[in-house]
């Protein structure tokens, strides 16, 4: 047993030693440092990308393979050699100006590590990757290399070369239709609410609801709201006000309705001090008649002699299986229950018979029996 315990302890120590490096990555301090690093690195890339728009011609005058090994090479990029290299890699060799989405993605991931959720991380990563690839090709197709601007154009080498390959493979028209369908599919699958505007009626503009003023024969102004229906605009609208002189001659009779008597303070106090009679609220209540009760006859139930003998034999047989002898059995028929009085043989304990209560009920196929000592 001691050997097994020592082996288990050694195995636990080994497993703990294996998972120790993994615990370091789940530490909150590591997440904090990594999140800050992503945010600072994103700002560093943004500064390098912006500087590349002004210094790309100067920084391309040397060999990039020896940029870090030679101290004589000097760059004009605001982020130094490292920033110049990343800007050359992203903006020239890869995806062009759409590479600005990568620093934005790093900022979102960095804030998420700091427990600040700006956007869903995994969805943003997928949308950014597919969006960068697609937009880069679209920029290469629309603008080409733009005369070598930024080295390979607005779409970078990736966008320019891939668009040129598609032009040679399916033609410019086919490439245009393919990119259009790809952009629509990208929008539909990336943004779930992009289909909400389909099937909705156009909003009513405020300019379509005009308010005009018409004048009646007696120069009384009447305001009418026009909802822009063309069918009614062709017709002349006129409103006439007619005054009836007969209405002034009609007699008016005013009748005052007499309400309920109002109680004085003395009468109200007297009412409140009176004893409350709960039966007044149920003055129409009547007790139920006796005829609703069921009439149970006082006669005993009818039990055949054969059934009594059969039950007696079952009782004797069941008790005999447990070696309990009986002198006699007396059956008393009642309204609902039949009483069997058993006189055991001398020397038989009553507690022994009580312990067989369930077995007797099972042998008699009865719902239940009760054994009492008389």
Secondary structure, 3 states (H helix, E strand, C coil): CHHHHHHHHHHHHHHHHHHHHHHHHCCHHHHHHHHHHHHHHHHHHHHHHHHHHHHHHHHCCCCHHHCCCCCCCCCCCCCHHHHHHHHHHHHHHHCHHHHHHHHHHHHHHHHHHCCCCCCCHHHHHHHHHHHHHHHHHHHHHHHCCHHHCCCCCCCHHHHHHHHHHHHHHHHHHHHHHHHHHHHHHHHHHHCHHHHCCCCCCCCCCHHHCEEEEEECCCCCEEEEEECCCCCCCCCCCCCCCCCCHHHHCCCCCCCCCCCCCCCCHHHHHHHHHCCCCHHHCCCCCCCCCHHHCCCCCCCCCCCCHHHHHHHHHHHHHHHHHCCCCEEEEEEEECCCCEEEEEEECCCCCHHHHHCCHHHHHHHCCCCCCCCCCC
